[in-house]
Amino acid sequence: MNFLTQIDNLALIALLVVSGVALFLPTLSTLISGKGLSPTEATIWINRRKAYVFDLRPEEAFKAGHLPGAKNLEAATLTVGLEKTKLDRKHPVVLVCETVAQVKSLGFAEVAILDGGVKAWKAAALPLIK
């Protein structure tokens, strides 16, 4: 019990608590707002987990540059577009937009948004298809 009452140790305990909170904040924000992926995490999902990539931006933006293997679907007709494609609902989905609730309601197991969109993808020096 002497450990907790010494001044030097209180600073270490405070540092430990602040570090723990700082490490937990990204997890907390993900739990609140839905899963967000960095470009590196999205690449891992696409390459290793065979994730589907749906770009929900307007067609002009899609043609200007999109992720490899991405399919362009209009956000307004997302439900109809996904039902037409016969996809395995067990595979994860990466979105280049913010309509996670719609895709989850269609029965996909895991849905995530690419944080920063195509701009972050470009900044990470990852390839775009034009």
LOTITI-951553 format. One record per atom (N, C-alpha, C): residue number from 1; residue in three letters; chain; x, y, z. Coordinates in steps of 0.001 Angstrom, whole numbers, plus 500000, padded with zeros to 6 digits. Layout:
# residues N
+-----+------+-------+--------+--------+--------+
:  nr : rest : kette :     c1 :     c2 :     c3 :
+-----+------+-------+--------+--------+--------+
: NUM :  Ala :     A :      X :      Y :      Z :
...
+-----+------+-------+--------+--------+--------+
This chain:
# residues 130
+-----+------+-------+--------+--------+--------+
:  nr : rest : kette :     c1 :     c2 :     c3 :
+-----+------+-------+--------+--------+--------+
:   1 :  Met :     A : 500813 : 498802 : 500000 :
:   1 :  Met :     A : 500000 : 500000 : 500000 :
:   1 :  Met :     A : 500855 : 501259 : 500000 :
:   2 :  Asn :     A : 502085 : 501195 : 500452 :
:   2 :  Asn :     A : 502977 : 502346 : 500447 :
:   2 :  Asn :     A : 503227 : 502859 : 499023 :
:   3 :  Phe :     A : 503186 : 501977 : 498070 :
:   3 :  Phe :     A : 503448 : 502338 : 496676 :
:   3 :  Phe :     A : 502485 : 503423 : 496195 :
:   4 :  Leu :     A : 501204 : 503312 : 496546 :
:   4 :  Leu :     A : 500195 : 504253 : 496078 :
:   4 :  Leu :     A : 500274 : 505623 : 496738 :
:   5 :  Thr :     A : 500891 : 505740 : 497871 :
:   5 :  Thr :     A : 500909 : 507008 : 498599 :
:   5 :  Thr :     A : 502156 : 507839 : 498352 :
:   6 :  Gln :     A : 503148 : 507299 : 497728 :
:   6 :  Gln :     A : 504373 : 508055 : 497470 :
:   6 :  Gln :     A : 504172 : 508982 : 496265 :
:   7 :  Ile :     A : 504654 : 510220 : 496362 :
:   7 :  Ile :     A : 504463 : 511249 : 495332 :
:   7 :  Ile :     A : 505029 : 510819 : 493982 :
:   8 :  Asp :     A : 506198 : 510250 : 493953 :
:   8 :  Asp :     A : 506814 : 509822 : 492697 :
:   8 :  Asp :     A : 505963 : 508767 : 492001 :
:   9 :  Asn :     A : 505390 : 507904 : 492762 :
:   9 :  Asn :     A : 504582 : 506838 : 492193 :
:   9 :  Asn :     A : 503229 : 507354 : 491694 :
:  10 :  Leu :     A : 502714 : 508411 : 492306 :
:  10 :  Leu :     A : 501440 : 508982 : 491847 :
:  10 :  Leu :     A : 501565 : 509517 : 490419 :
:  11 :  Ala :     A : 502714 : 510087 : 490104 :
:  11 :  Ala :     A : 502947 : 510572 : 488741 :
:  11 :  Ala :     A : 502947 : 509401 : 487759 :
:  12 :  Leu :     A : 503556 : 508312 : 488144 :
:  12 :  Leu :     A : 503562 : 507121 : 487278 :
:  12 :  Leu :     A : 502156 : 506551 : 487098 :
:  13 :  Ile :     A : 501387 : 506557 : 488169 :
:  13 :  Ile :     A : 500016 : 506051 : 488097 :
:  13 :  Ile :     A : 499188 : 506958 : 487194 :
:  14 :  Ala :     A : 499354 : 508274 : 487320 :
:  14 :  Ala :     A : 498630 : 509215 : 486462 :
:  14 :  Ala :     A : 499008 : 508997 : 485000 :
:  15 :  Leu :     A : 500281 : 508804 : 484725 :
:  15 :  Leu :     A : 500750 : 508540 : 483369 :
:  15 :  Leu :     A : 500135 : 507250 : 482826 :
:  16 :  Leu :     A : 500057 : 506242 : 483650 :
:  16 :  Leu :     A : 499455 : 504971 : 483262 :
:  16 :  Leu :     A : 497978 : 505149 : 482904 :
:  17 :  Val :     A : 497248 : 505896 : 483727 :
:  17 :  Val :     A : 495816 : 506119 : 483480 :
:  17 :  Val :     A : 495607 : 506914 : 482197 :
:  18 :  Val :     A : 496383 : 507990 : 482006 :
:  18 :  Val :     A : 496256 : 508814 : 480799 :
:  18 :  Val :     A : 496604 : 507992 : 479558 :
:  19 :  Ser :     A : 497636 : 507187 : 479618 :
:  19 :  Ser :     A : 498015 : 506343 : 478482 :
:  19 :  Ser :     A : 496914 : 505336 : 478157 :
:  20 :  Gly :     A : 496344 : 504734 : 479174 :
:  20 :  Gly :     A : 495252 : 503775 : 478963 :
:  20 :  Gly :     A : 494049 : 504420 : 478302 :
:  21 :  Val :     A : 493690 : 505613 : 478749 :
:  21 :  Val :     A : 492563 : 506328 : 478144 :
:  21 :  Val :     A : 492874 : 506672 : 476693 :
:  22 :  Ala :     A : 494089 : 507150 : 476421 :
:  22 :  Ala :     A : 494484 : 507500 : 475058 :
:  22 :  Ala :     A : 494445 : 506286 : 474130 :
:  23 :  Leu :     A : 494818 : 505136 : 474633 :
:  23 :  Leu :     A : 494765 : 503918 : 473816 :
:  23 :  Leu :     A : 493343 : 503438 : 473584 :
:  24 :  Phe :     A : 492461 : 503715 : 474521 :
:  24 :  Phe :     A : 491085 : 503235 : 474409 :
:  24 :  Phe :     A : 490195 : 504161 : 473584 :
:  25 :  Leu :     A : 490549 : 505441 : 473440 :
:  25 :  Leu :     A : 489700 : 506397 : 472723 :
:  25 :  Leu :     A : 489382 : 505987 : 471281 :
:  26 :  Pro :     A : 490353 : 505528 : 470465 :
:  26 :  Pro :     A : 489996 : 505102 : 469109 :
:  26 :  Pro :     A : 488976 : 503954 : 469101 :
:  27 :  Thr :     A : 489118 : 503032 : 470008 :
:  27 :  Thr :     A : 488166 : 501924 : 470111 :
:  27 :  Thr :     A : 486790 : 502442 : 470480 :
:  28 :  Leu :     A : 486742 : 503367 : 471406 :
:  28 :  Leu :     A : 485473 : 503947 : 471821 :
:  28 :  Leu :     A : 484797 : 504680 : 470676 :
:  29 :  Ser :     A : 485554 : 505457 : 469911 :
:  29 :  Ser :     A : 484956 : 506182 : 468785 :
:  29 :  Ser :     A : 484459 : 505216 : 467712 :
:  30 :  Thr :     A : 485163 : 504108 : 467519 :
:  30 :  Thr :     A : 484710 : 503100 : 466562 :
:  30 :  Thr :     A : 483409 : 502459 : 467024 :
:  31 :  Leu :     A : 483296 : 502184 : 468307 :
:  31 :  Leu :     A : 482072 : 501592 : 468840 :
:  31 :  Leu :     A : 480888 : 502540 : 468684 :
:  32 :  Ile :     A : 481128 : 503826 : 468833 :
:  32 :  Ile :     A : 480051 : 504801 : 468758 :
:  32 :  Ile :     A : 479649 : 505067 : 467310 :
:  33 :  Ser :     A : 480608 : 505293 : 466431 :
:  33 :  Ser :     A : 480290 : 505752 : 465077 :
:  33 :  Ser :     A : 480305 : 504660 : 464017 :
:  34 :  Gly :     A : 480685 : 503471 : 464323 :
:  34 :  Gly :     A : 480791 : 502429 : 463313 :
:  34 :  Gly :     A : 482248 : 502202 : 462964 :
:  35 :  Lys :     A : 482538 : 501141 : 462291 :
:  35 :  Lys :     A : 483920 : 500762 : 462000 :
:  35 :  Lys :     A : 484497 : 501653 : 460911 :
:  36 :  Gly :     A : 485635 : 502220 : 461193 :
:  36 :  Gly :     A : 486372 : 503002 : 460220 :
:  36 :  Gly :     A : 487707 : 502334 : 459972 :
:  37 :  Leu :     A : 488144 : 502330 : 458728 :
:  37 :  Leu :     A : 489402 : 501680 : 458373 :
:  37 :  Leu :     A : 490376 : 502691 : 457803 :
:  38 :  Ser :     A : 491629 : 502579 : 458185 :
:  38 :  Ser :     A : 492676 : 503365 : 457545 :
:  38 :  Ser :     A : 492934 : 502728 : 456174 :
:  39 :  Pro :     A : 493599 : 503435 : 455266 :
:  39 :  Pro :     A : 493927 : 502815 : 453978 :
:  39 :  Pro :     A : 494707 : 501506 : 454123 :
:  40 :  Thr :     A : 495603 : 501437 : 455099 :
:  40 :  Thr :     A : 496370 : 500198 : 455316 :
:  40 :  Thr :     A : 495458 : 499066 : 455753 :
:  41 :  Glu :     A : 494556 : 499347 : 456699 :
:  41 :  Glu :     A : 493612 : 498316 : 457155 :
:  41 :  Glu :     A : 492685 : 497896 : 456018 :
:  42 :  Ala :     A : 492249 : 498849 : 455207 :
:  42 :  Ala :     A : 491390 : 498519 : 454069 :
:  42 :  Ala :     A : 492118 : 497607 : 453085 :
:  43 :  Thr :     A : 493398 : 497882 : 452858 :
:  43 :  Thr :     A : 494199 : 497030 : 451970 :
:  43 :  Thr :     A : 494273 : 495609 : 452505 :
:  44 :  Ile :     A : 494448 : 495472 : 453798 :
:  44 :  Ile :     A : 494496 : 494140 : 454419 :
:  44 :  Ile :     A : 493156 : 493443 : 454244 :
:  45 :  Trp :     A : 492058 : 494155 : 454490 :
:  45 :  Trp :     A : 490722 : 493553 : 454301 :
:  45 :  Trp :     A : 490541 : 493099 : 452860 :
:  46 :  Ile :     A : 490956 : 493930 : 451905 :
:  46 :  Ile :     A : 490754 : 493616 : 450484 :
:  46 :  Ile :     A : 491620 : 492431 : 450065 :
:  47 :  Asn :     A : 492899 : 492448 : 450440 :
:  47 :  Asn :     A : 493827 : 491404 : 449987 :
:  47 :  Asn :     A : 493703 : 490092 : 450744 :
:  48 :  Arg :     A : 493594 : 490153 : 452044 :
:  48 :  Arg :     A : 493599 : 488923 : 452848 :
:  48 :  Arg :     A : 492209 : 488369 : 453117 :
:  49 :  Arg :     A : 491249 : 489270 : 453294 :
:  49 :  Arg :     A : 489912 : 488820 : 453683 :
:  49 :  Arg :     A : 488922 : 488837 : 452520 :
:  50 :  Lys :     A : 489405 : 489205 : 451343 :
:  50 :  Lys :     A : 488594 : 489226 : 450115 :
:  50 :  Lys :     A : 487351 : 490106 : 450284 :
:  51 :  Ala :     A : 487548 : 491293 : 450851 :
:  51 :  Ala :     A : 486434 : 492213 : 451074 :
:  51 :  Ala :     A : 485946 : 492795 : 449757 :
:  52 :  Tyr :     A : 484636 : 493019 : 449688 :
:  52 :  Tyr :     A : 484049 : 493727 : 448556 :
:  52 :  Tyr :     A : 484256 : 495217 : 448789 :
:  53 :  Val :     A : 484498 : 495967 : 447711 :
:  53 :  Val :     A : 484671 : 497412 : 447823 :
:  53 :  Val :     A : 483594 : 498090 : 446994 :
:  54 :  Phe :     A : 482801 : 498934 : 447645 :
:  54 :  Phe :     A : 481754 : 499689 : 446970 :
:  54 :  Phe :     A : 482032 : 501167 : 447115 :
:  55 :  Asp :     A : 482114 : 501838 : 445984 :
:  55 :  Asp :     A : 482344 : 503280 : 445953 :
:  55 :  Asp :     A : 480993 : 503937 : 445708 :
:  56 :  Leu :     A : 480525 : 504694 : 446680 :
:  56 :  Leu :     A : 479191 : 505286 : 446605 :
:  56 :  Leu :     A : 479217 : 506749 : 446180 :
:  57 :  Arg :     A : 480351 : 507180 : 445662 :
:  57 :  Arg :     A : 480456 : 508548 : 445170 :
:  57 :  Arg :     A : 479791 : 508657 : 443806 :
:  58 :  Pro :     A : 479543 : 509908 : 443347 :
:  58 :  Pro :     A : 478974 : 510087 : 441999 :
:  58 :  Pro :     A : 479872 : 509475 : 440925 :
:  59 :  Glu :     A : 479283 : 509116 : 439799 :
:  59 :  Glu :     A : 480005 : 508416 : 438734 :
:  59 :  Glu :     A : 481206 : 509200 : 438217 :
:  60 :  Glu :     A : 481087 : 510531 : 438135 :
:  60 :  Glu :     A : 482201 : 511351 : 437654 :
:  60 :  Glu :     A : 483415 : 511221 : 438584 :
:  61 :  Ala :     A : 483173 : 511257 : 439885 :
:  61 :  Ala :     A : 484263 : 511113 : 440859 :
:  61 :  Ala :     A : 484857 : 509712 : 440780 :
:  62 :  Phe :     A : 484006 : 508712 : 440560 :
:  62 :  Phe :     A : 484473 : 507330 : 440439 :
:  62 :  Phe :     A : 485402 : 507176 : 439248 :
:  63 :  Lys :     A : 485009 : 507775 : 438111 :
:  63 :  Lys :     A : 485820 : 507675 : 436895 :
:  63 :  Lys :     A : 487136 : 508432 : 437026 :
:  64 :  Ala :     A : 487169 : 509474 : 437856 :
:  64 :  Ala :     A : 488393 : 510247 : 438054 :
:  64 :  Ala :     A : 489440 : 509442 : 438810 :
:  65 :  Gly :     A : 489020 : 508475 : 439593 :
:  65 :  Gly :     A : 489950 : 507614 : 440322 :
:  65 :  Gly :     A : 489233 : 506857 : 441413 :
:  66 :  His :     A : 489443 : 505542 : 441446 :
:  66 :  His :     A : 488796 : 504708 : 442458 :
:  66 :  His :     A : 489733 : 503579 : 442880 :
:  67 :  Leu :     A : 489387 : 502931 : 443960 :
:  67 :  Leu :     A : 490183 : 501827 : 444477 :
:  67 :  Leu :     A : 490133 : 500644 : 443512 :
:  68 :  Pro :     A : 491223 : 499884 : 443414 :
:  68 :  Pro :     A : 491221 : 498701 : 442566 :
:  68 :  Pro :     A : 490128 : 497724 : 442990 :
:  69 :  Gly :     A : 489372 : 497242 : 442025 :
:  69 :  Gly :     A : 488321 : 496269 : 442290 :
:  69 :  Gly :     A : 487032 : 496855 : 442828 :
:  70 :  Ala :     A : 486964 : 498178 : 442964 :
:  70 :  Ala :     A : 485753 : 498805 : 443503 :
:  70 :  Ala :     A : 484644 : 498819 : 442469 :
:  71 :  Lys :     A : 483438 : 498689 : 442968 :
:  71 :  Lys :     A : 482247 : 498782 : 442119 :
:  71 :  Lys :     A : 481532 : 500075 : 442482 :
:  72 :  Asn :     A : 481111 : 500806 : 441466 :
:  72 :  Asn :     A : 480405 : 502061 : 441713 :
:  72 :  Asn :     A : 478915 : 501796 : 441820 :
:  73 :  Leu :     A : 478350 : 502175 : 442948 :
:  73 :  Leu :     A : 476912 : 502088 : 443166 :
:  73 :  Leu :     A : 476426 : 503443 : 443633 :
:  74 :  Glu :     A : 475312 : 503871 : 443108 :
:  74 :  Glu :     A : 474716 : 505122 : 443565 :
:  74 :  Glu :     A : 474195 : 504929 : 444982 :
:  75 :  Ala :     A : 474441 : 505881 : 445850 :
:  75 :  Ala :     A : 473989 : 505784 : 447241 :
:  75 :  Ala :     A : 472467 : 505690 : 447314 :
:  76 :  Ala :     A : 471775 : 506383 : 446397 :
:  76 :  Ala :     A : 470308 : 506381 : 446411 :
:  76 :  Ala :     A : 469735 : 505014 : 446048 :
:  77 :  Thr :     A : 470427 : 504271 : 445194 :
:  77 :  Thr :     A : 469939 : 502961 : 444752 :
:  77 :  Thr :     A : 470806 : 501834 : 445304 :
:  78 :  Leu :     A : 471413 : 502060 : 446437 :
:  78 :  Leu :     A : 472322 : 501074 : 447029 :
:  78 :  Leu :     A : 471639 : 499745 : 447294 :
:  79 :  Thr :     A : 470481 : 499772 : 447908 :
:  79 :  Thr :     A : 469774 : 498541 : 448253 :
:  79 :  Thr :     A : 469485 : 497706 : 447008 :
:  80 :  Val :     A : 468954 : 498338 : 445974 :
:  80 :  Val :     A : 468624 : 497627 : 444729 :
:  80 :  Val :     A : 469900 : 497104 : 444068 :
:  81 :  Gly :     A : 470943 : 497930 : 444029 :
:  81 :  Gly :     A : 472200 : 497526 : 443404 :
:  81 :  Gly :     A : 472837 : 496335 : 444079 :
:  82 :  Leu :     A : 472811 : 496302 : 445401 :
:  82 :  Leu :     A : 473410 : 495179 : 446130 :
:  82 :  Leu :     A : 472578 : 493915 : 446008 :
:  83 :  Glu :     A : 471264 : 494063 : 445936 :
:  83 :  Glu :     A : 470419 : 492876 : 445796 :
:  83 :  Glu :     A : 470585 : 492237 : 444423 :
:  84 :  Lys :     A : 470895 : 493051 : 443400 :
:  84 :  Lys :     A : 471116 : 492513 : 442055 :
:  84 :  Lys :     A : 472395 : 491698 : 441984 :
:  85 :  Thr :     A : 473412 : 492115 : 442717 :
:  85 :  Thr :     A : 474672 : 491365 : 442733 :
:  85 :  Thr :     A : 474522 : 490201 : 443698 :
:  86 :  Lys :     A : 474869 : 489047 : 443257 :
:  86 :  Lys :     A : 474768 : 487847 : 444095 :
:  86 :  Lys :     A : 476077 : 487675 : 444863 :
:  87 :  Leu :     A : 476206 : 488407 : 445959 :
:  87 :  Leu :     A : 477438 : 488386 : 446731 :
:  87 :  Leu :     A : 477283 : 487533 : 447975 :
:  88 :  Asp :     A : 478403 : 486949 : 448389 :
:  88 :  Asp :     A : 478431 : 486182 : 449629 :
:  88 :  Asp :     A : 478380 : 487155 : 450793 :
:  89 :  Arg :     A : 477336 : 487087 : 451588 :
:  89 :  Arg :     A : 477124 : 488036 : 452695 :
:  89 :  Arg :     A : 478101 : 487825 : 453850 :
:  90 :  Lys :     A : 478895 : 486741 : 453801 :
:  90 :  Lys :     A : 479866 : 486482 : 454862 :
:  90 :  Lys :     A : 481155 : 487280 : 454670 :
:  91 :  His :     A : 481390 : 487754 : 453444 :
:  91 :  His :     A : 482588 : 488547 : 453180 :
:  91 :  His :     A : 482411 : 489954 : 453737 :
:  92 :  Pro :     A : 483506 : 490561 : 454211 :
:  92 :  Pro :     A : 483403 : 491940 : 454693 :
:  92 :  Pro :     A : 483215 : 492916 : 453533 :
:  93 :  Val :     A : 482750 : 494105 : 453857 :
:  93 :  Val :     A : 482498 : 495146 : 452864 :
:  93 :  Val :     A : 483226 : 496420 : 453283 :
:  94 :  Val :     A : 483926 : 497029 : 452322 :
:  94 :  Val :     A : 484566 : 498324 : 452544 :
:  94 :  Val :     A : 483818 : 499346 : 451706 :
:  95 :  Leu :     A : 483372 : 500426 : 452347 :
:  95 :  Leu :     A : 482643 : 501480 : 451653 :
:  95 :  Leu :     A : 483511 : 502723 : 451523 :
:  96 :  Val :     A : 483366 : 503377 : 450392 :
:  96 :  Val :     A : 484007 : 504669 : 450208 :
:  96 :  Val :     A : 482875 : 505696 : 450286 :
:  97 :  Cys :     A : 482246 : 505764 : 451446 :
:  97 :  Cys :     A : 481141 : 506674 : 451737 :
:  97 :  Cys :     A : 480681 : 506401 : 453160 :
:  98 :  Glu :     A : 479503 : 506933 : 453544 :
:  98 :  Glu :     A : 479057 : 506770 : 454925 :
:  98 :  Glu :     A : 477615 : 506273 : 455018 :
:  99 :  Thr :     A : 477349 : 505106 : 454502 :
:  99 :  Thr :     A : 476006 : 504558 : 454590 :
:  99 :  Thr :     A : 476043 : 503149 : 455163 :
: 100 :  Val :     A : 476725 : 503004 : 456264 :
: 100 :  Val :     A : 476923 : 501694 : 456874 :
: 100 :  Val :     A : 475602 : 501034 : 457265 :
: 101 :  Ala :     A : 474680 : 501778 : 457820 :
: 101 :  Ala :     A : 473419 : 501202 : 458304 :
: 101 :  Ala :     A : 472676 : 500498 : 457189 :
: 102 :  Gln :     A : 472649 : 501074 : 455988 :
: 102 :  Gln :     A : 471952 : 500455 : 454867 :
: 102 :  Gln :     A : 472553 : 499101 : 454511 :
: 103 :  Val :     A : 473852 : 499019 : 454428 :
: 103 :  Val :     A : 474500 : 497774 : 454020 :
: 103 :  Val :     A : 474359 : 496713 : 455101 :
: 104 :  Lys :     A : 474459 : 497100 : 456365 :
: 104 :  Lys :     A : 474285 : 496127 : 457450 :
: 104 :  Lys :     A : 472874 : 495551 : 457428 :
: 105 :  Ser :     A : 471891 : 496366 : 457054 :
: 105 :  Ser :     A : 470518 : 495873 : 457019 :
: 105 :  Ser :     A : 470313 : 494867 : 455893 :
: 106 :  Leu :     A : 471236 : 494802 : 454940 :
: 106 :  Leu :     A : 471140 : 493826 : 453854 :
: 106 :  Leu :     A : 471776 : 492494 : 454212 :
: 107 :  Gly :     A : 472311 : 492385 : 455422 :
: 107 :  Gly :     A : 472798 : 491103 : 455901 :
: 107 :  Gly :     A : 474284 : 490862 : 455771 :
: 108 :  Phe :     A : 475082 : 491865 : 455444 :
: 108 :  Phe :     A : 476523 : 491661 : 455392 :
: 108 :  Phe :     A : 477071 : 491581 : 456806 :
: 109 :  Ala :     A : 477990 : 490666 : 457038 :
: 109 :  Ala :     A : 478519 : 490420 : 458379 :
: 109 :  Ala :     A : 479322 : 491605 : 458903 :
: 110 :  Glu :     A : 480243 : 492104 : 458105 :
: 110 :  Glu :     A : 481103 : 493206 : 458527 :
: 110 :  Glu :     A : 481084 : 494302 : 457471 :
: 111 :  Val :     A : 480862 : 495523 : 457926 :
: 111 :  Val :     A : 480851 : 496675 : 457032 :
: 111 :  Val :     A : 481723 : 497756 : 457654 :
: 112 :  Ala :     A : 482601 : 498359 : 456851 :
: 112 :  Ala :     A : 483464 : 499423 : 457355 :
: 112 :  Ala :     A : 483584 : 500524 : 456316 :
: 113 :  Ile :     A : 483865 : 501718 : 456809 :
: 113 :  Ile :     A : 484051 : 502877 : 455950 :
: 113 :  Ile :     A : 485540 : 503155 : 455835 :
: 114 :  Leu :     A : 485976 : 503509 : 454641 :
: 114 :  Leu :     A : 487362 : 503906 : 454442 :
: 114 :  Leu :     A : 487508 : 505323 : 454974 :
: 115 :  Asp :     A : 488197 : 505463 : 456105 :
: 115 :  Asp :     A : 488408 : 506778 : 456715 :
: 115 :  Asp :     A : 489185 : 507672 : 455760 :
: 116 :  Gly :     A : 488653 : 508851 : 455507 :
: 116 :  Gly :     A : 489333 : 509794 : 454620 :
: 116 :  Gly :     A : 489050 : 509568 : 453158 :
: 117 :  Gly :     A : 488360 : 508482 : 452825 :
: 117 :  Gly :     A : 487983 : 508198 : 451441 :
: 117 :  Gly :     A : 489171 : 508074 : 450505 :
: 118 :  Val :     A : 488934 : 508410 : 449243 :
: 118 :  Val :     A : 489951 : 508276 : 448208 :
: 118 :  Val :     A : 491115 : 509230 : 448471 :
: 119 :  Lys :     A : 490838 : 510351 : 449095 :
: 119 :  Lys :     A : 491897 : 511317 : 449415 :
: 119 :  Lys :     A : 492948 : 510680 : 450337 :
: 120 :  Ala :     A : 492496 : 509963 : 451367 :
: 120 :  Ala :     A : 493417 : 509277 : 452274 :
: 120 :  Ala :     A : 494132 : 508135 : 451561 :
: 121 :  Trp :     A : 493419 : 507456 : 450669 :
: 121 :  Trp :     A : 494008 : 506361 : 449892 :
: 121 :  Trp :     A : 495174 : 506899 : 449061 :
: 122 :  Lys :     A : 494955 : 508042 : 448389 :
: 122 :  Lys :     A : 495992 : 508679 : 447587 :
: 122 :  Lys :     A : 497167 : 509126 : 448460 :
: 123 :  Ala :     A : 496855 : 509717 : 449613 :
: 123 :  Ala :     A : 497894 : 510199 : 450518 :
: 123 :  Ala :     A : 498776 : 509063 : 451018 :
: 124 :  Ala :     A : 498225 : 507854 : 451089 :
: 124 :  Ala :     A : 499000 : 506684 : 451528 :
: 124 :  Ala :     A : 499785 : 506071 : 450364 :
: 125 :  Ala :     A : 499760 : 506750 : 449201 :
: 125 :  Ala :     A : 500481 : 506298 : 448002 :
: 125 :  Ala :     A : 500022 : 504935 : 447514 :
: 126 :  Leu :     A : 498731 : 504665 : 447662 :
: 126 :  Leu :     A : 498165 : 503413 : 447168 :
: 126 :  Leu :     A : 497569 : 503642 : 445781 :
: 127 :  Pro :     A : 497494 : 502608 : 444943 :
: 127 :  Pro :     A : 497084 : 502811 : 443552 :
: 127 :  Pro :     A : 495597 : 503132 : 443390 :
: 128 :  Leu :     A : 495329 : 503957 : 442372 :
: 128 :  Leu :     A : 493962 : 504262 : 441958 :
: 128 :  Leu :     A : 493797 : 503845 : 440507 :
: 129 :  Ile :     A : 492610 : 503401 : 440175 :
: 129 :  Ile :     A : 492296 : 503016 : 438800 :
: 129 :  Ile :     A : 491540 : 504176 : 438168 :
: 130 :  Lys :     A : 491932 : 504566 : 436961 :
: 130 :  Lys :     A : 491240 : 505666 : 436246 :
: 130 :  Lys :     A : 490665 : 505172 : 434949 :
+-----+------+-------+--------+--------+--------+
